[in-house]
Amino acid sequence: MTTAPAMTETETELRRDLAAVFRAMARLGMTEQIAGHNSMMLPEEATDGEPMFLINPRGLHFSEVRASDLLLCKLDGTVVRGGGELRRVAFHIHARVHLMHPGARCVLHTHPQYLTALSLIEGGRMAFAHQNDMALAERIAYDDEFGGIALTDEEGDRIAEKLGDRTILVMANHGVTVVGPTIHDAFDELYMAEQTCKYQMTARATGLPLRKLNEQFRMHHRGAWSDYFDARLHLDSWRRRLDREEPDYAQ
């Protein structure tokens, strides 16, 4: 382990935000035993100019992640702060996405029920049907080729390439990766995408055709999700709830 930069207030607050997202995702059922991983790049003024990211260590359920549990890592996988193990799969996905997409400061990778179900359908796509799809439709990329478990930089690079200039990647036979410039942007977009997929899957289960939206309502926004949605306020509301009910998340 190399010498870590001094802990800054910026890092402390990002740790708390990311820990809150883990707890929220646990409550929302966006977990698969102790699998899944979320990361956040620190601003370089907090890391003496060297790119580093926060990520959960191997072995913790999302419901028990605390701010202090998060690992601080270099993009080569060196852990500079934290006592846990950097999961190999997490490294090969997150480090490569961060490296190839500098604007993807936060990367959330998980297997939520409905988006994962969509990834299992041949040619599975979100329809342009719900009002949320007005914003989501132009932000989703689809990887239709399962590349196996991400145990190499090459597979991480392939995933990052499939993401392209979008913010959501539905990964064939796997799950979903959502990126954003902040933790609250990525979390709120993940939440909205999963909820919207749930609505569509429920409607499709009736066997009746979906009522499609007129194409004139399609938005072409590729910038920050919070340009149009209250992403920060959403995460703040979760933090207030956690402050009351699970205050150890911030420790």
Buried (B, 14 or more C-beta within 10 A) or exposed (E): EEEBBEEBEEBBEBBBBBBBBBBBBBBBEBBBEEBBBBBBBBEEEBBEEEBBBBBBBBEBBBEBBBBBBBBBBBBEEEBBBBEBEBBBBBBBBBBBBBBBBEEBBBBBBBBBBBBBBBBEEEEBEBBBBBEBBBBBBBBBBBBEEEBEEBEBBEBBBBBBBBBEEBBBBBBBEBBBBBBBBBBBBBBBBBBBBBBBBBBBBEBBEEEEEBEEBEEEEEEEEEEBBBEEBEBBEBBBEBBEBBEEEBEEBBE
